[in-house]
Amino acid sequence: MEDIFAGKEIVEIGIQIEKNGRDFYSTLLKQSKDSKTQELFKFLATEEEKHIKAFQKILEQTSKYEAQVVDSDDYYAYMNALASEYVFTKASMGERVAESIRTDKEAIEKAIGFEKDSIIFYEGMKKAVPDDDKKTVDALIIQEQDHLRRLIRMKG
């Protein structure tokens, strides 16, 4: 059965994920004592801010197109499951999670998990946005993959 699914909601979740990512990395930047780790967290916070702007641009376009038609029985359940399990979809969680972290190693490990979750979520998001915006989401996925590689290298 096919139903209409509003891609706008998925993009709004993407914005929330990026806001939490920005807050997470900004808080970790303040907590870290290692200059290399601080440099990485500052870079990642700045990147998340750029992603917020990119998603806001996509969101502005959502009023200009009809909602995407997808098989909502499976797709909507899948995206709901991803969103409900992903802590960064909840408002103000980035800073709260970061404040509970005690070491740079723990911060990097947590960040690796969040970057992986973001990539999975954004891969799913591509079904909910118009074809013109898929390129933007793909570019963001590539950037998230780069963030993941940087974090893994830092973890050593």
C-alpha positions in Angstrom: 0.0 0.0 0.0 1.4 3.4 -0.9 0.6 6.5 1.2 1.8 10.1 1.1 4.7 10.8 3.4 5.8 14.3 4.3 9.5 14.6 3.7 9.4 17.8 5.8 9.2 15.8 9.0 12.3 13.8 8.1 14.3 16.9 7.2 13.2 18.5 10.5 14.6 15.5 12.4 17.9 15.9 10.4 18.1 19.5 11.6 17.6 18.4 15.2 20.3 15.8 14.8 22.7 18.4 13.5 21.9 20.9 16.3 22.5 18.2 18.9 25.8 17.3 17.1 26.9 20.9 17.2 26.0 21.2 20.9 27.7 17.9 21.6 31.0 18.9 19.9 30.9 22.4 21.4 30.5 21.0 24.9 33.2 18.4 24.3 35.5 21.2 23.0 35.2 23.0 26.4 35.8 19.8 28.4 38.8 18.4 26.5 42.3 19.0 27.7 44.1 17.7 24.6 44.8 20.3 21.9 44.5 17.8 19.0 41.1 16.6 20.3 40.0 20.2 20.9 40.9 21.0 17.3 38.9 18.1 16.0 35.8 18.9 18.2 36.0 22.6 17.0 36.1 21.5 13.4 33.2 19.0 13.9 31.0 21.7 15.7 31.6 24.1 12.7 30.7 21.3 10.3 27.5 20.5 12.1 26.5 24.2 11.9 27.0 24.1 8.1 24.8 21.0 7.9 22.1 22.8 9.8 22.1 25.5 7.2 22.0 22.9 4.3 19.0 21.1 5.8 17.2 24.4 6.5 17.7 25.2 2.8 16.1 21.8 1.9 13.3 22.5 4.4 12.5 25.8 2.7 12.0 23.8 -0.5 9.6 21.3 1.0 6.7 23.7 0.7 7.4 23.9 -3.0 6.8 20.2 -3.8 4.3 17.6 -3.1 5.1 15.1 -0.5 7.0 12.1 -1.8 5.1 8.9 -2.3 6.7 6.0 -0.5 5.6 2.7 0.9 4.8 4.1 4.3 4.0 0.7 5.9 7.7 -0.2 5.8 9.5 3.1 5.3 7.7 5.2 7.9 8.1 2.4 10.5 11.8 2.2 9.6 12.4 5.9 9.9 10.4 6.0 13.1 12.5 3.2 14.5 15.7 5.0 13.6 14.5 8.3 15.1 13.2 6.8 18.3 16.4 4.9 18.9 18.7 7.8 18.0 19.2 10.0 21.0 20.2 13.0 18.9 16.7 13.3 17.5 15.6 14.6 20.9 16.0 18.3 21.6 18.9 19.4 23.8 20.4 16.0 24.0 23.8 16.9 22.5 24.9 19.0 25.4 23.4 16.6 28.0 25.2 13.6 26.5 28.5 15.5 26.3 28.3 16.6 29.9 28.1 13.0 31.1 31.4 12.1 29.3 34.5 12.0 31.4 37.4 11.3 29.1 38.4 12.2 25.5 38.5 8.5 24.6 34.9 8.1 25.8 34.0 11.3 23.8 35.5 10.0 20.6 33.9 6.6 21.0 30.5 8.2 21.6 31.0 10.6 18.6 31.9 7.6 16.3 28.5 6.0 17.2 26.6 9.3 16.6 28.3 9.8 13.2 27.4 6.2 12.2 23.8 6.7 13.3 23.6 10.0 11.3 24.9 8.3 8.1 22.2 5.6 8.5 19.5 8.1 9.1 20.5 10.3 6.2 20.6 7.4 3.8 17.0 6.7 4.8 16.2 10.4 4.5 17.0 10.4 0.7 13.7 8.6 0.0 11.7 11.5 1.6 13.2 14.4 -0.3 12.8 15.4 -4.0 15.5 14.3 -6.5 17.1 17.8 -6.6 17.7 17.6 -2.8 19.1 14.1 -2.9 22.5 15.5 -4.1 22.6 17.8 -1.0 21.9 14.9 1.3 24.5 12.8 -0.5 27.0 15.6 0.0 26.2 15.7 3.8 26.6 11.9 4.0 30.0 12.2 2.4 30.9 14.8 5.0 29.6 12.6 7.9 31.7 9.8 6.5 34.8 12.1 6.6 33.9 13.0 10.2 33.7 9.3 11.0 37.2 8.6 9.4 38.7 11.6 11.4 37.3 10.3 14.7 38.5 6.7 14.0 42.0 8.1 13.2 41.9 10.1 16.4 40.9 7.0 18.4 44.0 5.4 17.0 
